[in-house]
Amino acid sequence: MEVEVRLFATLRSILAKEDRGVGIVDIEEGSSVDDLIEYLEIPRDIPLIIMINGQRKSEESLLKEGDRVGIFPPVGGG
């Protein structure tokens, strides 16, 4: 199944530079966000903010065909 993945901030470099942090990923039916994170080789040592179709979700959330997944690292600022 295909899902749209958008990576933000320092995670953008995981996808090809010409994709600007956006890509379509073909992942097995029944996969979770955690499976997607593993597939993309996102480092496990940072906390992540996960959005699926505009709603905050957890890494255990199951993905469906056509989902839009946004993954954000923590962002600091002042």
N, C-alpha and C positions, 0 to 999 in steps of 0.2 A: 504494500500500500504506500501511497505517497503522502507526505506531509510537507508543508512549507515551514522552513526554519529560518528564524531571524535571530542573529546573534548580535549583541550590543557591546559597546565599549571595547575593552581589551580582548573579548572573545571573538570579535569580528575577523581577526586574522586566521581563525581556524578554517573558515571557508575561503575559497580562492579569492584573491584580491579583486578580480574583476566582478565578483558577485556582490561586493560591498556588504558582506555579512548576511546575505539572503540567499537561500538555496532550497531546492526541492530534494528531499531525501526519500529514497525508497527503502522502507524498513518493513520487517515481518509483521503480518497481521497479529494483533494482540500484544504488541509491544507497549511498554510503558515509557514515560519520559526518562526514567533511569536507564532503560535500554538505549534510548536515543543519545543520552549523554555519553554512555560507554562507546557507542558506535562513532560518535564525533570526536572521541578521545579528549573530552573536556576535563581538565585537571580536577581531581576530587578534593583537593585541599582548600577550595574556596566555597563559601556558601553561594547559592544561586537563587535568583528570583525567577520563577517559572510562570509564564502566562500561556494559556491555551484559549484561542479564540477570544482574547481580550479579558479573560477571567483568571485570577490568581489560582494556581493549582500546585500540587506537590509532585515530587519526583515519582511517586507511586502511581500517579494518574495514568490511565490507559489512553492510548491514542487511537483515533479513528481516521479513516481515509479523508483527506482534504483538510485536516486540522491545520491551524496556523499556530506555531509554537514560537514564543519569544523567550529567550534566555538571557538574563542580565546578571552580571557580577554585582557585588555590592558597590555602591557609588558613594564616595564621601565628598564633602564640600563644605563651604562655609558661607 
